Amino acid sequence: MDFKLPDIGEGIHEGEIVKWIVKQGEKVAADQPMVEVMTDKATVEIPSPIAGTIETVFAKEGETIEVGKVLVVIREEGKAEVKKAETAPTPAPKVAQKAEAPVAREVTPLETTKSKAVPFDVLATPATRKLARDLDLDISTVKGSGLHGRVTKEDVQMAASGQEAATPRTSHTAVSSTSVVPHTFQTVPAPQRGALQTIPLRGVRKKIAEAMQHSKRTAAHFTYVEEVDMSAVVALRASVLDEAKRREVKLSYLPFIIKALIPCLQEFPYLNSSLDDEKEQIVLKGDYNIGIATDTPNGLIVPVIKNADQKNIWQLATEISVLAEKARTGKVALDDLKGGTFTITNAGSIGGVFATPVINHPEVAILGVNAIRKRPVVKGDQIAIADMMFLSLSVDHRVVDGADAARFMNRMVFFLSEPTRLVFA
């Protein structure tokens, strides 16, 4: 059977082979991980659709392959090989066959070795599909309650017991059946004096480089910096730390910044937009999905908090912690990385005065959050000590004018300097 690189995400046309988990000649079980593939979204682990033996591996580690191209040939368990993958540039002429003659078919990534083949449009994880097989259930008959009708384990269990699944959710992009896995960033010692060392630009680092280069080449970057007195936010956070401990929630300053950000984006909708270069259209977004740039051992990853405007401080804090942990451990799902409308990058925990962040294209703005430091400031006619922070806003000058960027930042200062104002926002 020819196994082709599947369509593992919306808008993804190719992937880089990061690591082969199986080798030629090895036996694989259905749903056993075969290969790690790096896309412009994340690194994903692709399982085998059937049980069998790896006949031929076509793509090498470090090679980029297009969706639909043959990755590997698998000989199904208990069956003789039917055909080899076509590698010649010009395929051989087809030979007419009688209707009853067996014809080799290309199995889609969601099909199984069972007689009940799962069609490609059934969205389900390998574990869910295995559960359906164990329960002798045709998963294509199960009504999915996940995003865009994705079939969950609960759906399978309910179907097996004769119950109907919940109403499917359709608010976000469907989740791929593949799972995101970590691409370990190799730390290396410094080269000896006089020596040169080369490291291939591959995997996450290569994708980051491509994304940053595309953003700088496409968007007209402009950065506006403002400072804000965070003393009231610092005091507010300190006053609820006991409640955060009781709730077992890690409460950083980011939830407060997101809460202040939402009314500003609502007042200045062009900052919550994207620019469609091909159609020459500015697309204003009615959702407020805030990406949080996260430093991980595998490179910079931007998981997205969906519908941030509908969540309170505790919900935001919880989701930030969960997404950050998933990103650092390589367990973030593809859906967690999609749909962002505005991004926050936070280097404040590391240090620095301010930065000029690169826009997360195709978004048109990104907010850099920097360290909070006690500094002497003038309040009225007095010098006082305050918890001060610089905010760095980079915008696409093709969409956002400098004056609007300044007004936007003034509103951020308005809310953060006195967070009780958010009650009336």
N, C-alpha and C positions, 0 to 999 in steps of 0.2 A: 504494500500500500504506500502511495506517495503522500507524505504528510507535509503540507505547505504551511508557511508562516501565516497564522491566522490574523484577521483584523482584530487587534487587541485593544482598540480604543478609537474613539471618534477623531477623525482627522489624521490618524497615524498611517503613514504610507510605507515606512521601512523601519527596521530595527537593527541594532548592532549586536552580534553574538558576543556575549560577555564570557560565558563559561558553559561548556558541555558537561552535564552531570553524568551522562551515560556515554559509553564508548561503543564503537563498532564491534558487533559480535555478542554484545551483552543482551541478556533477557530483561524485559521490562514488564511491569504489571500495568493494568489500566489505571490511569490517573497518577502514575508515578512520575515525579518531576524529571524532565529530560534535559532542558536547556534554559539558561538565563538569557533574556533578551532585553537590551537597553533601548528604550524609545525616548522621544523628547519629553515624555511625561514621567516615566519612572522605569526601574528595572523590574521585569516581571518574570515569573517562573512558569514555563509552559509544560503541562503534563502530557503524557502519552495518551492518545484516545483509545488505545487497545492494548491488550496483552500480547506480547510477541517478542521477536528478536530484532535488534538493530542491524539492518542489512548494510546500509550505506549512509554515511554522514557527508552532506554536501557543503555546508557552510562552516568555515573555520572561525575560531575565536578571533575577535577583532574585525571580522568581515561584516560589512553592512549588506543586508538582504532586503529586498522589497517584499511587501505583503503579497501573498499568492505564489511566491517562488518555493520550490521544493527545498525543505530543510533536511529531511531524512526519509529513508525508505525503511518501513517496518514490515517484517514478515509475520503475519498474524499467527498466533499460537495454534498449532494443530493443522495448519494449512501450508501447502506449498506456495512458493512465490508465484504471483500471477503476472506481474510485470515490473520492470525496472523504471526508475525515473528517467525522463527524457532529458539528456544533457546536450545533445547536438543542437546547433543553432537552427537547423531545418529539420522538422520532424518527418519521420518516414511516412509514406502514404498509408492511409487506413485501409484495412482489408475488410471487405463486406463479410458479415457474419449472419448466420441464421438467428432467428429470434430466440431459439432455445439455447444458444451457445452462451457459456458463461463469459461475462464481460467484467474486466477489472474496473473498480470504481475508486474514486478519490474520497476518502472518509474525512468529514469535517471534524474540527477539533472537539466538538461536543458529542460525537458519536461514540458508542461503546461496542464491546465484543458481543454483547447480548443480541438476540434476534430483534429486540426492540431498540432500533437506532434512534438516537436523540437528534432531532433536526437542529441546525445551527442557530435558529432563532429562539431556541429555548435557553434562557440565561440562567445558569446555575453553576455553583462552584463544584470542583471535583468531589469534595466531601459530600455535598448534597446529592450529586448524581450516584455516588457509591451507596449512600443510604437508600436511594430509590431502588437500586439493583438488589440490595440486601433484602428489601421488603417486597421484591418481585413486583415493582410498580413501574408502569410506563410513565416516565417523567413528562412526556409531551402532553399527557392528559391532565397534568396538575396545573391549577390556576395559581400563578405566582402573585405574592403580595409585596414583593420587593420593588425597588425602583425600576420603572419601566417594565413591570411584570416579572422581575427576576424571581425564580423559584428558590425559596429558603428551606432550611431543614424543617422548620415548623410547618411549612406548607405540605411537605412530603409526609410528615407524621400525621397531619390532620387528614390528608387525602387517604392515607392508608387506613385510618380509623373511620372513614366515611364522612368526615366533616368537611365543610367548605372553607377555603382560605379567606383571609381578610381582603378588603378592597385593595387592589394594586395601587402603589404610589407612583406618580409620574412627574414629580416636581423637579427631578434632577436627571442627569444623564445616566444611562444604564451602566452597571458595574460589570467589568469583564469577568469571564470565568477564570482568568489567570490570577495569581496572587503576586503582590509586590514583595520582592526579596531584597536584602541588603547587597550592595556591591561594595565589598570591603576596600577601603582606600588604604593602600599599602604605605605605611610610614617607613622611611628609609633613613639611614644614617647619613650625615654629611660626607661628601666625597673627600678623599685625602688631598692634601695640598698638591696642586698642579694637575690633578686628575679631572676628567670630565665624565659626567654620568648622564645618560639619556633615559627618559621614562616616556613610554608611549602615551599620547594624549587620547585616552579611551574612556569608555563608560560614562559615568556621571560627570566627570570633569570635562570631557569632550562636549557633552550636551550643554553644560553650563556655559562653556566658552562660546558655543554656537548661539545660544540664546542671548548672551550679553552682547556679542558682536552684532547680531541682527537688530537688537534694540537700539544700540548706539548708532548703527548705520541707518535705521529707519526713522526713529523718533527724533524730534528736535529738542534735545534735553535743555531744561532750564531749572535751576535749583534756587529756592527761596528759603532763607533761614530766619527763624524767629526764636526768641527765648520766652519761657513761661515760668512763672512762680508756681511750683508744684507743692508748696507748703500745705495747702488745704487738702490736697489729694493724699499726701504723705500722712497727715493726721487722720484723715478718714479711713485710710487703709489700716493704720495702726489700731484704730478704735474697734475694728471688726475682726482682728486676727484671732481672737478667742473663738468667735463664731465660725471662722474658717477652719480652725482646728477641730471644732465639734463636728463640722460637716465633712471633715477630712478632705478639704479643698486647698490646693496650693494657690494662694492669692497673690499674684504679681500686680504690677501697675498697668499691664496691658489691657485688662478688662475695662478699667476706667478710661483709658485712652480710646478704646473702641466705642464706648458709650458716648464720649464727647465727639467722636468722629462722625457718627451717624447723622445727627442734625445738621452738621456742616455739609455733608454730602447731599443731604436733601435740599439744602439751601443753594448749593452750587452743583447741580446735577452733571455738569460737563466733566467734573472730576471723577464721576462714577460712570465712565463711558469707555468706549473703544472706538478706534478709527478703522473702518474697512477701506483699505487703500485701493483694492480692486474696484469696488463699487463707488468709491469716493463719497462715503457716507459716515457721519458720526452717529454711533449707536448709543443712545442713552439707556442705562439699565435701571429697571424698576426694582430689582433685587439688590440687596446689600450683602454681598459675599466677600468677606475680608480674608485675604491671604496673609499668612504669618510666615515670613521668611525664617527658616529654621536651620541652624548650623548642626550638621550631623557628621559622623565619621566618614560618610560617603559623599559629602559635598552639600551644597545648598539646596534645600527642598522647600517648597512653598505649599503646605497644606492649607485648605480653605475652610473657614467657618461659614457655613451656609446660613442665610437669613439671620445675620447678626443683629439686625434691628429688632427682632422678635424675642431676643434672649436677655435675661437679666445678668447681673454681675456674676452670680454664682454659676449660672449655666455657661457663661463665656469662659470663666476661669477653669471650669471642669473640662470644657472642650479644648481649650488651649493646651492643657496638660496632657490630655489623651492624645491629641494629634501630634504634639511634640514628641511624646514617647513612642508613638507608632512610627514617626519619621526616623527617629534615632535608631530604632531597632529593626527598621526595614519592613515593618508590618503595615505601612500605610497603603490603603486601597487606591486604585486609580481614580475612583470617584471623589476621594478626598482631595485630589490635586486639580480638579476641574471646576470651572464655573466662576472663578474669581473675578471681581469687579474693581477691587482696589487692594493694594498690598501695603502692609506695614513691615518694615525691617528694623529689628531691635538689636543694636550693638551696645546698648547702655549697660548691660550686665558685664560686658567685657571692659568697656572704658571708651575713651575718646571724647572730644568736645562736640564735634558735629561731622557729618559726612555728606557726600553728594551721591545718593543712591541711584542705581541704574533702574529705569522703569521696567516693570515686568510686562513686556509687550505681549498682547495687544492692548493692555490697559494703558491709560494715559497719565497716571499719577501714582506715586509711591511716597509714603511718609517714613522718614528716618527718625527713630526714637533713640535718644542718646542718654548718657549717664545723668542722673540727678545728683547734684553736688551742692553742698552748703557754700554760699558765697555772700559777701557783703553787698547789699543793694540799697538804693535810696528809696525810702517809702515816705512820701510827703517831704518833710524837711529833715528827716532822721535817717541815719544809717542803721540798717538792721541785717540780721543773718537770715537768709531764706534758702529753701531747697529749690534751686534753679535747674532748668533743663533746656537744652536747645532742641528744636524740632527742625528737621530738614525735609522740605517738600520738593521733590523733583517732578516736573510735569512735562508733557509733550506740548511744546510751544505752538505746534500746528493746531492744537485744539483749545488749549488753555492760555489766556493772556496773563502776563505778569501781574497786572492789577487784580485780576480775579484770584490768582494764587495768594497774593498778599491779603485780600479780604477774607479768603478761606482761612488763612492762618490766624488772622485776628479773631475769628469766631472760635477757633480751637483754643486760643489763649483765653477767651471770654469764658468758656465752659470749664477748662482745666484749672484756671486760677480760682474759681469758685464753683465746685462741682454740684452744689445744691441747686444751681441754675438748671441742671439737667432735668430736675423734676418738672419744670415748666417748659421744657423744650418740645 
